[in-house]
Amino acid sequence: MPEYQQHVNPAEIPSLPWYALRSKPRREELLWHEVRQRGYRSYYPRLRVRPVNPRARKTRPYFPGYLFVQADLAVVGRAEFRWMPYAQGLVCFGDDPAPVPDSLVHALWKKVGSLNAEEVEFGLRLRSGDQVIIRDGPFSGYEAVFDTHIAGQERVRVLLSLLRDRYVPLELSETSLERLTRR
């Protein structure tokens, strides 16, 4: 894990104000490296995941599109973060960058750390043809047949039998499914 990402307690970092920095879509990691390379302390909260595709990323942002940076804006100026590669600027209310309380950053650090410490198995490890029951949404309670994982997403396709031998494909979150066990 990166320097400040998971094992350095934010409460131990000098008391410069924290700010939320917006990244361009799916460029959080690149922006985080750019911020660190320029010498700023930052916090990029990420969660460890076990993707279906073994070549996919093993982490995902806790706040997609954002990371936290510590800076004295009176010294470096807002333009430093507005024109940085992969950045879209600091989060502002009106024209003023909004400082993020140290307590919030510290609480996030603890929460993300505890989530990453848990050894939770992600996904049901379903195979094509497995019988499932839908637990959430408008089709809650219906039985279906698992078809496939949808590449690049945390969604799956199931086949819902509505009329005899006619199956209707549905795309759902895998978390809304439960493997059906026959007795």
N, C-alpha and C positions, 0 to 999 in steps of 0.2 A: 504494500500500500504506500502511496505517496507520503511525503514528509509530514504534512499537517492533516492529511485527509482523515486518518483514523486513529493514530496513536498519540498525537500531541493534543493536550487538553487546551481548548481555546482560552480558558481562564488564566493560563500561564503565559499568554502572549501579551506584550506591552499594550497599554490602554489607548491605542489609536482607535478612532471610530471604525466600525464595520459598515460596509455598504453592499447592497445587492447589485451585482453586475450582470446585465443581460447578454447572452451570447446569441450568435446567429443560430438558426435551427440545426440541431445535432452537431454543434461545434463546441460544446462545453469543454471537452477534454483538451482540444487544441487551444482554446482560450485560457484554460487553467495553466497549461504549460507556458504560454506567452506571459501571463501575469507573473508566474514564478521566475521566469527567465529575466524579467525586468526588476526582480528583487522585492516584489510585494508579497506580503503574507496573505494567504488566501485559504478558503475552505470550500472544497468542492465535495459535497455530500453525495456518496454513491452507495448503492446497494449491490451486494453480490447476488448473482442469479445463476441458475443452471439452465441455459437455453436448450431448446430442442436440437438445434444445429450446433454440433460441437465446435464449429469454427466461428460461431457468433461471439459477440462480446460477452464477457463474464461479469460485467458490471453494467448498471444503468443509473442515470442520474436520479436522485431523490426528488429534485426540483428541475425537471427538464427545462433547459433554456436559461438557467441561473446558476451563479456561484457567488460566494461572498469574498470580499476583498477588504483589507485593512489599509487605510491611507489617510494622510493628512492633506485634504483637498486644498487647504490654504497654501500649501507648499507646491504640490504637483499639478493642481488644476484639474477641472473636469474633462478637458479636452484629451488628456492622457488616456482616459478610458473610453471616450467616444470614438477616437480614431485608431484604437488598438486593433490589430488584425483579429478577426472572428468576433469582435464585440459590437454590441448595439448601444452601449452606454450604460450609465448608472440608472437605477430606478429612481425616478424623481416624482415629487408631488408638487405640481406647479412647475416652477423653475428650480426648485431646491432639491438636491439629492437627499434621499431619505435615509438617515442613519438607522442601522439595525441594532437593537439593544444587545449588549454583550450576553445578557442572560438568555436571549433567544438563540443566539449562535451556540452557546454552551449547551442548552437543552437539545438542540438539533444534533450536536456532536454526540451527546450521550444516547439519544434515541437511535441514531443511525448505527452507532457502535453496538448497541444491544441487539438491533435487528441483524446485523452482520455476524454477531457472535452465535446466534441461534443456528443450529444445524437443521434447517427445515428442508424437506424434500419438496422442490417445486414441481408441480405438475403431477398428473395421475399416471403417467407413462402408459397412455392408452395406445392400443393398436387398432388398425382398421378392422372393423367387424365387431369390436367390443360393444356390448349392450350398456347403455348409460341412461340415467334419468336426469332430466333438466330440473334444476333446483331454483333458478331465478328467472325473472322476466315473464313475459306473457305466455310462454309455453311451460311454465313451472308445473311439474308433476307428470309431464309427458315422457314416455320412453322413446329412445332414439337409438340409432346405430352410429357409432363413431366412424367417421370417414377419414379425416386427415388433419394434421396441423397445417396452418397457413403460414407459409414462409415469411420470415421477417416480422411477424406479429405474434402477440400472445393470444391468438385466437385459433379456434378450431372449427372444422365443418362437421356437422352431424346430419344424418338423414332421418327425417321425421316421417313416419308412416301415418298418413292421414286417411287414405282410401285404399283398402286392400293392398295391392302390390305397387302402388304409386308412392314414391318417396319424394319428399320436398327437402332440398338442401337448406340448412340454416347455418349461419356463421355466428358463433357465440364465444364468449370468454371461457377458457378452460375451467376457470374457477366456478362457473355456474353449473358444472357437471358433476355427477357422482357415478362411479362405476356401479352397475347393477349386478348384484350377486344373487343368483338363483339358489333357492333352497331345495 
